[in-house]
Amino acid sequence: MNNPRKWAVIGRYGSAGSARSTALNIRTGRLAAYAPAGSFDAAARTVITNGIAEHRVYARYIGGVR
C-alpha cells in the first residue's frame, strides 16, 4: 500500500480463466491479503508479445485513500 491507486502486475497465470478468477477474488476480498472487500481494484488482461500470450493480473489499492 505504498503506492495507492497505482496499478501493478501482481501475477502471471497459465490461462485467461485463472487470471480472471484471481482478479475477481481480489476485488471481492476472498484472498486474505486483499481484504476487506472493496479495498483493492483488480483486472485481468492478456498481453501478446511476439505471438506469445501472457495472462496477467493487475491490482491497485483503493481503500482508505482520499
SEROTI-466259 format. One record per atom (N, C-alpha, C, O, CB): x, z, y; atom name; residue number from 1; residue in three letters. Coordinates in nm, 4 decimals, m for minus. Glycine has a CB too. Layout:
BEGIN
{x:X z:Z y:Y atome:CA num:NUM residu:ALA};
...
This chain:
BEGIN
{x:0.0816 z:0.0000 y:m0.1190 atome:N num:1 residu:MET};
{x:0.0000 z:0.0000 y:0.0000 atome:CA num:1 residu:MET};
{x:0.0860 z:0.0000 y:0.1253 atome:C num:1 residu:MET};
{x:0.0410 z:0.0380 y:0.2334 atome:O num:1 residu:MET};
{x:m0.0929 z:0.1192 y:m0.0002 atome:CB num:1 residu:MET};
{x:0.2092 z:m0.0428 y:0.1090 atome:N num:2 residu:ASN};
{x:0.2987 z:m0.0511 y:0.2239 atome:CA num:2 residu:ASN};
{x:0.2672 z:m0.1703 y:0.3130 atome:C num:2 residu:ASN};
{x:0.3072 z:m0.1737 y:0.4293 atome:O num:2 residu:ASN};
{x:0.4422 z:m0.0589 y:0.1772 atome:CB num:2 residu:ASN};
{x:0.1960 z:m0.2677 y:0.2588 atome:N num:3 residu:ASN};
{x:0.1635 z:m0.3890 y:0.3337 atome:CA num:3 residu:ASN};
{x:0.0137 z:m0.4171 y:0.3271 atome:C num:3 residu:ASN};
{x:m0.0274 z:m0.5165 y:0.2673 atome:O num:3 residu:ASN};
{x:0.2429 z:m0.5094 y:0.2791 atome:CB num:3 residu:ASN};
{x:m0.0685 z:m0.3315 y:0.3875 atome:N num:4 residu:PRO};
{x:m0.2131 z:m0.3518 y:0.3777 atome:CA num:4 residu:PRO};
{x:m0.2551 z:m0.4886 y:0.4296 atome:C num:4 residu:PRO};
{x:m0.2013 z:m0.5399 y:0.5277 atome:O num:4 residu:PRO};
{x:m0.2865 z:m0.2431 y:0.4544 atome:CB num:4 residu:PRO};
{x:m0.3519 z:m0.5451 y:0.3611 atome:N num:5 residu:ARG};
{x:m0.4117 z:m0.6746 y:0.3942 atome:CA num:5 residu:ARG};
{x:m0.3185 z:m0.7946 y:0.3715 atome:C num:5 residu:ARG};
{x:m0.3553 z:m0.9073 y:0.4047 atome:O num:5 residu:ARG};
{x:m0.4558 z:m0.6732 y:0.5375 atome:CB num:5 residu:ARG};
{x:m0.2007 z:m0.7730 y:0.3167 atome:N num:6 residu:LYS};
{x:m0.1078 z:m0.8824 y:0.2857 atome:CA num:6 residu:LYS};
{x:m0.1238 z:m0.9188 y:0.1380 atome:C num:6 residu:LYS};
{x:m0.1161 z:m0.8323 y:0.0508 atome:O num:6 residu:LYS};
{x:0.0412 z:m0.8421 y:0.3180 atome:CB num:6 residu:LYS};
{x:m0.1461 z:m1.0474 y:0.1110 atome:N num:7 residu:TRP};
{x:m0.1604 z:m1.0943 y:m0.0267 atome:CA num:7 residu:TRP};
{x:m0.0252 z:m1.0926 y:m0.0970 atome:C num:7 residu:TRP};
{x:0.0780 z:m1.1222 y:m0.0368 atome:O num:7 residu:TRP};
{x:m0.2209 z:m1.2362 y:m0.0300 atome:CB num:7 residu:TRP};
{x:m0.0274 z:m1.0572 y:m0.2256 atome:N num:8 residu:ALA};
{x:0.0932 z:m1.0592 y:m0.3083 atome:CA num:8 residu:ALA};
{x:0.0558 z:m1.1046 y:m0.4489 atome:C num:8 residu:ALA};
{x:m0.0533 z:m1.0754 y:m0.4978 atome:O num:8 residu:ALA};
{x:0.1615 z:m0.9190 y:m0.3115 atome:CB num:8 residu:ALA};
{x:0.1476 z:m1.1765 y:m0.5133 atome:N num:9 residu:VAL};
{x:0.1277 z:m1.2130 y:m0.6535 atome:CA num:9 residu:VAL};
{x:0.1544 z:m1.0874 y:m0.7342 atome:C num:9 residu:VAL};
{x:0.2633 z:m1.0304 y:m0.7264 atome:O num:9 residu:VAL};
{x:0.2217 z:m1.3330 y:m0.6984 atome:CB num:9 residu:VAL};
{x:0.0562 z:m1.0439 y:m0.8115 atome:N num:10 residu:ILE};
{x:0.0749 z:m0.9229 y:m0.8909 atome:CA num:10 residu:ILE};
{x:0.0859 z:m0.9529 y:m1.0398 atome:C num:10 residu:ILE};
{x:0.1132 z:m0.8631 y:m1.1195 atome:O num:10 residu:ILE};
{x:m0.0393 z:m0.8268 y:m0.8666 atome:CB num:10 residu:ILE};
{x:0.0647 z:m1.0792 y:m1.0780 atome:N num:11 residu:GLY};
{x:0.0806 z:m1.1134 y:m1.2188 atome:CA num:11 residu:GLY};
{x:0.0646 z:m1.2608 y:m1.2462 atome:C num:11 residu:GLY};
{x:0.0014 z:m1.3342 y:m1.1703 atome:O num:11 residu:GLY};
{x:m0.0173 z:m1.0375 y:m1.3009 atome:CB num:11 residu:GLY};
{x:0.1242 z:m1.3027 y:m1.3578 atome:N num:12 residu:ARG};
{x:0.1110 z:m1.4396 y:m1.4084 atome:CA num:12 residu:ARG};
{x:0.0553 z:m1.4283 y:m1.5491 atome:C num:12 residu:ARG};
{x:0.1003 z:m1.3448 y:m1.6276 atome:O num:12 residu:ARG};
{x:0.2490 z:m1.5178 y:m1.4062 atome:CB num:12 residu:ARG};
{x:m0.0422 z:m1.5120 y:m1.5812 atome:N num:13 residu:TYR};
{x:m0.1165 z:m1.4981 y:m1.7062 atome:CA num:13 residu:TYR};
{x:m0.1141 z:m1.6273 y:m1.7868 atome:C num:13 residu:TYR};
{x:m0.0914 z:m1.7355 y:m1.7326 atome:O num:13 residu:TYR};
{x:m0.2607 z:m1.4571 y:m1.6780 atome:CB num:13 residu:TYR};
{x:m0.1375 z:m1.6144 y:m1.9158 atome:N num:14 residu:GLY};
{x:m0.1329 z:m1.7281 y:m2.0062 atome:CA num:14 residu:GLY};
{x:m0.2522 z:m1.8199 y:m1.9983 atome:C num:14 residu:GLY};
{x:m0.2467 z:m1.9333 y:m2.0458 atome:O num:14 residu:GLY};
{x:m0.1193 z:m1.6805 y:m2.1432 atome:CB num:14 residu:GLY};
{x:m0.3612 z:m1.7720 y:m1.9383 atome:N num:15 residu:SER};
{x:m0.4810 z:m1.8558 y:m1.9259 atome:CA num:15 residu:SER};
{x:m0.5530 z:m1.8238 y:m1.7957 atome:C num:15 residu:SER};
{x:m0.5375 z:m1.7161 y:m1.7380 atome:O num:15 residu:SER};
{x:m0.5760 z:m1.8350 y:m2.0467 atome:CB num:15 residu:SER};
{x:m0.6322 z:m1.9207 y:m1.7515 atome:N num:16 residu:ALA};
{x:m0.7112 z:m1.9009 y:m1.6299 atome:CA num:16 residu:ALA};
{x:m0.8129 z:m1.7890 y:m1.6513 atome:C num:16 residu:ALA};
{x:m0.8398 z:m1.7110 y:m1.5599 atome:O num:16 residu:ALA};
{x:m0.7827 z:m2.0321 y:m1.5891 atome:CB num:16 residu:ALA};
{x:m0.8694 z:m1.7811 y:m1.7714 atome:N num:17 residu:GLY};
{x:m0.9680 z:m1.6774 y:m1.8019 atome:CA num:17 residu:GLY};
{x:m0.9098 z:m1.5375 y:m1.7914 atome:C num:17 residu:GLY};
{x:m0.9750 z:m1.4472 y:m1.7389 atome:O num:17 residu:GLY};
{x:m1.0242 z:m1.6985 y:m1.9405 atome:CB num:17 residu:GLY};
{x:m0.7888 z:m1.5183 y:m1.8403 atome:N num:18 residu:SER};
{x:m0.7234 z:m1.3874 y:m1.8302 atome:CA num:18 residu:SER};
{x:m0.6981 z:m1.3506 y:m1.6847 atome:C num:18 residu:SER};
{x:m0.7171 z:m1.2357 y:m1.6449 atome:O num:18 residu:SER};
{x:m0.5912 z:m1.3868 y:m1.9083 atome:CB num:18 residu:SER};
{x:m0.6557 z:m1.4476 y:m1.6062 atome:N num:19 residu:ALA};
{x:m0.6310 z:m1.4219 y:m1.4641 atome:CA num:19 residu:ALA};
{x:m0.7608 z:m1.3849 y:m1.3926 atome:C num:19 residu:ALA};
{x:m0.7638 z:m1.2906 y:m1.3136 atome:O num:19 residu:ALA};
{x:m0.5668 z:m1.5452 y:m1.3973 atome:CB num:19 residu:ALA};
{x:m0.8685 z:m1.4598 y:m1.4208 atome:N num:20 residu:ARG};
{x:m0.9981 z:m1.4293 y:m1.3574 atome:CA num:20 residu:ARG};
{x:m1.0476 z:m1.2902 y:m1.3960 atome:C num:20 residu:ARG};
{x:m1.0984 z:m1.2165 y:m1.3116 atome:O num:20 residu:ARG};
{x:m1.1031 z:m1.5347 y:m1.3969 atome:CB num:20 residu:ARG};
{x:m1.0328 z:m1.2546 y:m1.5232 atome:N num:21 residu:SER};
{x:m1.0771 z:m1.1235 y:m1.5711 atome:CA num:21 residu:SER};
{x:m0.9988 z:m1.0119 y:m1.5024 atome:C num:21 residu:SER};
{x:m1.0566 z:m0.9114 y:m1.4611 atome:O num:21 residu:SER};
{x:m1.0610 z:m1.1135 y:m1.7239 atome:CB num:21 residu:SER};
{x:m0.8694 z:m1.0295 y:m1.4906 atome:N num:22 residu:THR};
{x:m0.7868 z:m0.9288 y:m1.4241 atome:CA num:22 residu:THR};
{x:m0.8250 z:m0.9139 y:m1.2776 atome:C num:22 residu:THR};
{x:m0.8344 z:m0.8020 y:m1.2272 atome:O num:22 residu:THR};
{x:m0.6390 z:m0.9651 y:m1.4360 atome:CB num:22 residu:THR};
{x:m0.8472 z:m1.0255 y:m1.2089 atome:N num:23 residu:ALA};
{x:m0.8871 z:m1.0192 y:m1.0679 atome:CA num:23 residu:ALA};
{x:m1.0198 z:m0.9441 y:m1.0526 atome:C num:23 residu:ALA};
{x:m1.0357 z:m0.8629 y:m0.9614 atome:O num:23 residu:ALA};
{x:m0.8993 z:m1.1618 y:m1.0087 atome:CB num:23 residu:ALA};
{x:m1.1136 z:m0.9714 y:m1.1413 atome:N num:24 residu:LEU};
{x:m1.2419 z:m0.9006 y:m1.1370 atome:CA num:24 residu:LEU};
{x:m1.2225 z:m0.7514 y:m1.1595 atome:C num:24 residu:LEU};
{x:m1.2821 z:m0.6696 y:m1.0895 atome:O num:24 residu:LEU};
{x:m1.3383 z:m0.9574 y:m1.2419 atome:CB num:24 residu:LEU};
{x:m1.1393 z:m0.7156 y:m1.2570 atome:N num:25 residu:ASN};
{x:m1.1147 z:m0.5743 y:m1.2857 atome:CA num:25 residu:ASN};
{x:m1.0463 z:m0.5034 y:m1.1699 atome:C num:25 residu:ASN};
{x:m1.0676 z:m0.3839 y:m1.1495 atome:O num:25 residu:ASN};
{x:m1.0306 z:m0.5605 y:m1.4107 atome:CB num:25 residu:ASN};
{x:m0.9653 z:m0.5745 y:m1.0949 atome:N num:26 residu:ILE};
{x:m0.9032 z:m0.5157 y:m0.9759 atome:CA num:26 residu:ILE};
{x:m1.0089 z:m0.4922 y:m0.8686 atome:C num:26 residu:ILE};
{x:m1.0169 z:m0.3834 y:m0.8117 atome:O num:26 residu:ILE};
{x:m0.7902 z:m0.6072 y:m0.9216 atome:CB num:26 residu:ILE};
{x:m1.0899 z:m0.5937 y:m0.8410 atome:N num:27 residu:ARG};
{x:m1.1920 z:m0.5804 y:m0.7354 atome:CA num:27 residu:ARG};
{x:m1.2920 z:m0.4696 y:m0.7653 atome:C num:27 residu:ARG};
{x:m1.3381 z:m0.4010 y:m0.6741 atome:O num:27 residu:ARG};
{x:m1.2665 z:m0.7122 y:m0.7173 atome:CB num:27 residu:ARG};
{x:m1.3253 z:m0.4520 y:m0.8919 atome:N num:28 residu:THR};
{x:m1.4270 z:m0.3525 y:m0.9288 atome:CA num:28 residu:THR};
{x:m1.3673 z:m0.2152 y:m0.9586 atome:C num:28 residu:THR};
{x:m1.4406 z:m0.1218 y:m0.9912 atome:O num:28 residu:THR};
{x:m1.5049 z:m0.4007 y:m1.0496 atome:CB num:28 residu:THR};
{x:m1.2350 z:m0.2020 y:m0.9477 atome:N num:29 residu:GLY};
{x:m1.1705 z:m0.0730 y:m0.9700 atome:CA num:29 residu:GLY};
{x:m1.1632 z:m0.0312 y:m1.1154 atome:C num:29 residu:GLY};
{x:m1.1388 z:0.0860 y:m1.1438 atome:O num:29 residu:GLY};
{x:m1.2417 z:0.0313 y:m0.8939 atome:CB num:29 residu:GLY};
{x:m1.1836 z:m0.1231 y:m1.2080 atome:N num:30 residu:ARG};
{x:m1.1776 z:m0.0900 y:m1.3513 atome:CA num:30 residu:ARG};
{x:m1.0359 z:m0.0614 y:m1.3989 atome:C num:30 residu:ARG};
{x:m1.0169 z:0.0032 y:m1.5019 atome:O num:30 residu:ARG};
{x:m1.2362 z:m0.2034 y:m1.4334 atome:CB num:30 residu:ARG};
{x:m0.9370 z:m0.1086 y:m1.3251 atome:N num:31 residu:LEU};
{x:m0.7976 z:m0.0761 y:m1.3555 atome:CA num:31 residu:LEU};
{x:m0.7606 z:0.0432 y:m1.2678 atome:C num:31 residu:LEU};
{x:m0.7740 z:0.0380 y:m1.1455 atome:O num:31 residu:LEU};
{x:m0.7005 z:m0.2000 y:m1.3304 atome:CB num:31 residu:LEU};
{x:m0.7142 z:0.1498 y:m1.3306 atome:N num:32 residu:ALA};
{x:m0.6904 z:0.2766 y:m1.2602 atome:CA num:32 residu:ALA};
{x:m0.6008 z:0.2619 y:m1.1375 atome:C num:32 residu:ALA};
{x:m0.6233 z:0.3284 y:m1.0364 atome:O num:32 residu:ALA};
{x:m0.6287 z:0.3762 y:m1.3548 atome:CB num:32 residu:ALA};
{x:m0.5013 z:0.1770 y:m1.1451 atome:N num:33 residu:ALA};
{x:m0.4092 z:0.1599 y:m1.0318 atome:CA num:33 residu:ALA};
{x:m0.4772 z:0.1009 y:m0.9090 atome:C num:33 residu:ALA};
{x:m0.4239 z:0.1094 y:m0.7984 atome:O num:33 residu:ALA};
{x:m0.2933 z:0.0712 y:m1.0723 atome:CB num:33 residu:ALA};
{x:m0.5947 z:0.0412 y:m0.9275 atome:N num:34 residu:TYR};
{x:m0.6652 z:m0.0257 y:m0.8179 atome:CA num:34 residu:TYR};
{x:m0.7965 z:0.0443 y:m0.7815 atome:C num:34 residu:TYR};
{x:m0.8806 z:m0.0133 y:m0.7124 atome:O num:34 residu:TYR};
{x:m0.6932 z:m0.1706 y:m0.8552 atome:CB num:34 residu:TYR};
{x:m0.8139 z:0.1673 y:m0.8276 atome:N num:35 residu:ALA};
{x:m0.9340 z:0.2444 y:m0.7970 atome:CA num:35 residu:ALA};
{x:m0.9163 z:0.3127 y:m0.6617 atome:C num:35 residu:ALA};
{x:m0.8032 z:0.3339 y:m0.6179 atome:O num:35 residu:ALA};
{x:m0.9631 z:0.3492 y:m0.9086 atome:CB num:35 residu:ALA};
{x:m1.0250 z:0.3470 y:m0.5955 atome:N num:36 residu:PRO};
{x:m1.1635 z:0.3240 y:m0.6351 atome:CA num:36 residu:PRO};
{x:m1.2064 z:0.1801 y:m0.6060 atome:C num:36 residu:PRO};
{x:m1.1390 z:0.1059 y:m0.5346 atome:O num:36 residu:PRO};
{x:m1.2560 z:0.4222 y:m0.5628 atome:CB num:36 residu:PRO};
{x:m1.3196 z:0.1438 y:m0.6631 atome:N num:37 residu:ALA};
{x:m1.3740 z:0.0088 y:m0.6447 atome:CA num:37 residu:ALA};
{x:m1.3835 z:m0.0236 y:m0.4964 atome:C num:37 residu:ALA};
{x:m1.4262 z:0.0598 y:m0.4165 atome:O num:37 residu:ALA};
{x:m1.5129 z:m0.0045 y:m0.7117 atome:CB num:37 residu:ALA};
{x:m1.3438 z:m0.1443 y:m0.4601 atome:N num:38 residu:GLY};
{x:m1.3507 z:m0.1875 y:m0.3211 atome:CA num:38 residu:GLY};
{x:m1.2252 z:m0.1619 y:m0.2405 atome:C num:38 residu:GLY};
{x:m1.2162 z:m0.2039 y:m0.1251 atome:O num:38 residu:GLY};
{x:m1.4636 z:m0.1211 y:m0.2551 atome:CB num:38 residu:GLY};
{x:m1.1266 z:m0.0927 y:m0.2998 atome:N num:39 residu:SER};
{x:m1.0020 z:m0.0653 y:m0.2280 atome:CA num:39 residu:SER};
{x:m0.9111 z:m0.1874 y:m0.2220 atome:C num:39 residu:SER};
{x:m0.8277 z:m0.2000 y:m0.1323 atome:O num:39 residu:SER};
{x:m0.9284 z:0.0500 y:m0.2936 atome:CB num:39 residu:SER};
{x:m0.9286 z:m0.2777 y:m0.3195 atome:N num:40 residu:PHE};
{x:m0.8438 z:m0.3964 y:m0.3273 atome:CA num:40 residu:PHE};
{x:m0.9287 z:m0.5213 y:m0.3377 atome:C num:40 residu:PHE};
{x:m1.0368 z:m0.5199 y:m0.3966 atome:O num:40 residu:PHE};
{x:m0.7483 z:m0.3872 y:m0.4465 atome:CB num:40 residu:PHE};
{x:m0.8792 z:m0.6282 y:m0.2806 atome:N num:41 residu:ASP};
{x:m0.9357 z:m0.7611 y:m0.2992 atome:CA num:41 residu:ASP};
{x:m0.8414 z:m0.8331 y:m0.3947 atome:C num:41 residu:ASP};
{x:m0.7211 z:m0.8069 y:m0.3935 atome:O num:41 residu:ASP};
{x:m0.9527 z:m0.8395 y:m0.1614 atome:CB num:41 residu:ASP};
{x:m0.8932 z:m0.9224 y:m0.4767 atome:N num:42 residu:ALA};
{x:m0.8088 z:m0.9962 y:m0.5710 atome:CA num:42 residu:ALA};
{x:m0.8668 z:m1.1347 y:m0.5938 atome:C num:42 residu:ALA};
{x:m0.9875 z:m1.1562 y:m0.5829 atome:O num:42 residu:ALA};
{x:m0.7958 z:m0.9200 y:m0.7055 atome:CB num:42 residu:ALA};
{x:m0.7783 z:m1.2281 y:m0.6255 atome:N num:43 residu:ALA};
{x:m0.8195 z:m1.3656 y:m0.6527 atome:CA num:43 residu:ALA};
{x:m0.7298 z:m1.4245 y:m0.7602 atome:C num:43 residu:ALA};
{x:m0.6101 z:m1.3966 y:m0.7650 atome:O num:43 residu:ALA};
{x:m0.8147 z:m1.4519 y:m0.5240 atome:CB num:43 residu:ALA};
{x:m0.7887 z:m1.5060 y:m0.8459 atome:N num:44 residu:ALA};
{x:m0.7126 z:m1.5780 y:m0.9485 atome:CA num:44 residu:ALA};
{x:m0.6972 z:m1.7225 y:m0.9030 atome:C num:44 residu:ALA};
{x:m0.7926 z:m1.7839 y:m0.8553 atome:O num:44 residu:ALA};
{x:m0.7831 z:m1.5702 y:m1.0890 atome:CB num:44 residu:ALA};
{x:m0.5780 z:m1.7757 y:m0.9179 atome:N num:45 residu:ARG};
{x:m0.5503 z:m1.9136 y:m0.8788 atome:CA num:45 residu:ARG};
{x:m0.4615 z:m1.9787 y:m0.9834 atome:C num:45 residu:ARG};
{x:m0.3737 z:m1.9143 y:m1.0409 atome:O num:45 residu:ARG};
{x:m0.4837 z:m1.9196 y:m0.7391 atome:CB num:45 residu:ARG};
{x:m0.4852 z:m2.1070 y:m1.0072 atome:N num:46 residu:THR};
{x:m0.3975 z:m2.1852 y:m1.0930 atome:CA num:46 residu:THR};
{x:m0.3130 z:m2.2735 y:m1.0036 atome:C num:46 residu:THR};
{x:m0.3647 z:m2.3512 y:m0.9234 atome:O num:46 residu:THR};
{x:m0.4783 z:m2.2698 y:m1.1966 atome:CB num:46 residu:THR};
{x:m0.1826 z:m2.2604 y:m1.0186 atome:N num:47 residu:VAL};
{x:m0.0872 z:m2.3364 y:m0.9388 atome:CA num:47 residu:VAL};
{x:m0.0147 z:m2.4319 y:m1.0327 atome:C num:47 residu:VAL};
{x:0.0361 z:m2.3906 y:m1.1369 atome:O num:47 residu:VAL};
{x:0.0137 z:m2.2420 y:m0.8637 atome:CB num:47 residu:VAL};
{x:m0.0100 z:m2.5589 y:m0.9958 atome:N num:48 residu:ILE};
{x:0.0579 z:m2.6575 y:m1.0792 atome:CA num:48 residu:ILE};
{x:0.1852 z:m2.7020 y:m1.0086 atome:C num:48 residu:ILE};
{x:0.1818 z:m2.7529 y:m0.8966 atome:O num:48 residu:ILE};
{x:m0.0345 z:m2.7793 y:m1.1093 atome:CB num:48 residu:ILE};
{x:0.2971 z:m2.6817 y:m1.0767 atome:N num:49 residu:THR};
{x:0.4269 z:m2.7203 y:m1.0246 atome:CA num:49 residu:THR};
{x:0.4962 z:m2.8080 y:m1.1279 atome:C num:49 residu:THR};
{x:0.5159 z:m2.7669 y:m1.2422 atome:O num:49 residu:THR};
{x:0.5131 z:m2.5956 y:m0.9900 atome:CB num:49 residu:THR};
{x:0.5330 z:m2.9287 y:m1.0872 atome:N num:50 residu:ASN};
{x:0.5985 z:m3.0231 y:m1.1776 atome:CA num:50 residu:ASN};
{x:0.5184 z:m3.0431 y:m1.3066 atome:C num:50 residu:ASN};
{x:0.5757 z:m3.0558 y:m1.4148 atome:O num:50 residu:ASN};
{x:0.7396 z:m2.9744 y:m1.2110 atome:CB num:50 residu:ASN};
{x:0.3870 z:m3.0456 y:m1.2943 atome:N num:51 residu:GLY};
{x:0.3000 z:m3.0688 y:m1.4080 atome:CA num:51 residu:GLY};
{x:0.2756 z:m2.9478 y:m1.4974 atome:C num:51 residu:GLY};
{x:0.2080 z:m2.9592 y:m1.5996 atome:O num:51 residu:GLY};
{x:0.3559 z:m3.1766 y:m1.4888 atome:CB num:51 residu:GLY};
{x:0.3295 z:m2.8331 y:m1.4604 atome:N num:52 residu:ILE};
{x:0.3129 z:m2.7109 y:m1.5395 atome:CA num:52 residu:ILE};
{x:0.2181 z:m2.6170 y:m1.4662 atome:C num:52 residu:ILE};
{x:0.2396 z:m2.5837 y:m1.3497 atome:O num:52 residu:ILE};
{x:0.4501 z:m2.6414 y:m1.5657 atome:CB num:52 residu:ILE};
{x:0.1125 z:m2.5746 y:m1.5362 atome:N num:53 residu:ALA};
{x:0.0134 z:m2.4847 y:m1.4767 atome:CA num:53 residu:ALA};
{x:0.0571 z:m2.3396 y:m1.4933 atome:C num:53 residu:ALA};
{x:0.1022 z:m2.2981 y:m1.6001 atome:O num:53 residu:ALA};
{x:m0.1256 z:m2.5064 y:m1.5407 atome:CB num:53 residu:ALA};
{x:0.0428 z:m2.2642 y:m1.3856 atome:N num:54 residu:GLU};
{x:0.0701 z:m2.1207 y:m1.3886 atome:CA num:54 residu:GLU};
{x:m0.0533 z:m2.0503 y:m1.3339 atome:C num:54 residu:GLU};
{x:m0.1011 z:m2.0836 y:m1.2255 atome:O num:54 residu:GLU};
{x:0.1992 z:m2.0836 y:m1.3056 atome:CB num:54 residu:GLU};
{x:m0.1040 z:m1.9545 y:m1.4076 atome:N num:55 residu:HIS};
{x:m0.2255 z:m1.8821 y:m1.3692 atome:CA num:55 residu:HIS};
{x:m0.1828 z:m1.7493 y:m1.3062 atome:C num:55 residu:HIS};
{x:m0.1250 z:m1.6635 y:m1.3730 atome:O num:55 residu:HIS};
{x:m0.3207 z:m1.8587 y:m1.4935 atome:CB num:55 residu:HIS};
{x:m0.2118 z:m1.7338 y:m1.1780 atome:N num:56 residu:ARG};
{x:m0.1657 z:m1.6178 y:m1.1021 atome:CA num:56 residu:ARG};
{x:m0.2827 z:m1.5325 y:m1.0541 atome:C num:56 residu:ARG};
{x:m0.3940 z:m1.5812 y:m1.0344 atome:O num:56 residu:ARG};
{x:m0.0817 z:m1.6627 y:m0.9829 atome:CB num:56 residu:ARG};
{x:m0.2541 z:m1.4040 y:m1.0360 atome:N num:57 residu:VAL};
{x:m0.3484 z:m1.3140 y:m0.9709 atome:CA num:57 residu:VAL};
{x:m0.2816 z:m1.2641 y:m0.8437 atome:C num:57 residu:VAL};
{x:m0.1687 z:m1.2151 y:m0.8450 atome:O num:57 residu:VAL};
{x:m0.3902 z:m1.1947 y:m1.0650 atome:CB num:57 residu:VAL};
{x:m0.3545 z:m1.2780 y:m0.7343 atome:N num:58 residu:TYR};
{x:m0.3106 z:m1.2278 y:m0.6039 atome:CA num:58 residu:TYR};
{x:m0.3999 z:m1.1099 y:m0.5687 atome:C num:58 residu:TYR};
{x:m0.5198 z:m1.1115 y:m0.5966 atome:O num:58 residu:TYR};
{x:m0.3167 z:m1.3398 y:m0.4926 atome:CB num:58 residu:TYR};
{x:m0.3414 z:m1.0079 y:m0.5077 atome:N num:59 residu:ALA};
{x:m0.4200 z:m0.8918 y:m0.4654 atome:CA num:59 residu:ALA};
{x:m0.3693 z:m0.8410 y:m0.3313 atome:C num:59 residu:ALA};
{x:m0.2550 z:m0.8645 y:m0.2918 atome:O num:59 residu:ALA};
{x:m0.4139 z:m0.7794 y:m0.5715 atome:CB num:59 residu:ALA};
{x:m0.4592 z:m0.7699 y:m0.2624 atome:N num:60 residu:ARG};
{x:m0.4211 z:m0.7041 y:m0.1363 atome:CA num:60 residu:ARG};
{x:m0.5054 z:m0.5781 y:m0.1212 atome:C num:60 residu:ARG};
{x:m0.6204 z:m0.5716 y:m0.1645 atome:O num:60 residu:ARG};
{x:m0.4407 z:m0.8001 y:m0.0126 atome:CB num:60 residu:ARG};
{x:m0.4446 z:m0.4797 y:m0.0591 atome:N num:61 residu:TYR};
{x:m0.5118 z:m0.3519 y:m0.0329 atome:CA num:61 residu:TYR};
{x:m0.5996 z:m0.3678 y:0.0905 atome:C num:61 residu:TYR};
{x:m0.5529 z:m0.4143 y:0.1945 atome:O num:61 residu:TYR};
{x:m0.4083 z:m0.2358 y:m0.0132 atome:CB num:61 residu:TYR};
{x:m0.7254 z:m0.3298 y:0.0795 atome:N num:62 residu:ILE};
{x:m0.8155 z:m0.3411 y:0.1952 atome:CA num:62 residu:ILE};
{x:m0.8853 z:m0.2092 y:0.2279 atome:C num:62 residu:ILE};
{x:m0.9493 z:m0.1977 y:0.3324 atome:O num:62 residu:ILE};
{x:m0.9201 z:m0.4487 y:0.1695 atome:CB num:62 residu:ILE};
{x:m0.8740 z:m0.1114 y:0.1414 atome:N num:63 residu:GLY};
{x:m0.9410 z:0.0162 y:0.1646 atome:CA num:63 residu:GLY};
{x:m0.8669 z:0.1046 y:0.2616 atome:C num:63 residu:GLY};
{x:m0.7443 z:0.1145 y:0.2564 atome:O num:63 residu:GLY};
{x:m0.9588 z:0.0889 y:0.0357 atome:CB num:63 residu:GLY};
{x:m0.9402 z:0.1686 y:0.3499 atome:N num:64 residu:GLY};
{x:m0.8809 z:0.2639 y:0.4418 atome:CA num:64 residu:GLY};
{x:m0.8023 z:0.2042 y:0.5571 atome:C num:64 residu:GLY};
{x:m0.7359 z:0.2772 y:0.6307 atome:O num:64 residu:GLY};
{x:m0.7935 z:0.3526 y:0.3674 atome:CB num:64 residu:GLY};
{x:m0.8086 z:0.0723 y:0.5745 atome:N num:65 residu:VAL};
{x:m0.7362 z:0.0088 y:0.6838 atome:CA num:65 residu:VAL};
{x:m0.8339 z:m0.0189 y:0.7970 atome:C num:65 residu:VAL};
{x:m0.9442 z:m0.0679 y:0.7729 atome:O num:65 residu:VAL};
{x:m0.6664 z:m0.1224 y:0.6369 atome:CB num:65 residu:VAL};
{x:m0.7954 z:0.0113 y:0.9180 atome:N num:66 residu:ARG};
{x:m0.8824 z:m0.0125 y:1.0325 atome:CA num:66 residu:ARG};
{x:m0.8243 z:m0.1183 y:1.1220 atome:C num:66 residu:ARG};
{x:m0.8838 z:m0.1521 y:1.2243 atome:O num:66 residu:ARG};
{x:m0.9049 z:0.1154 y:1.1107 atome:CB num:66 residu:ARG};
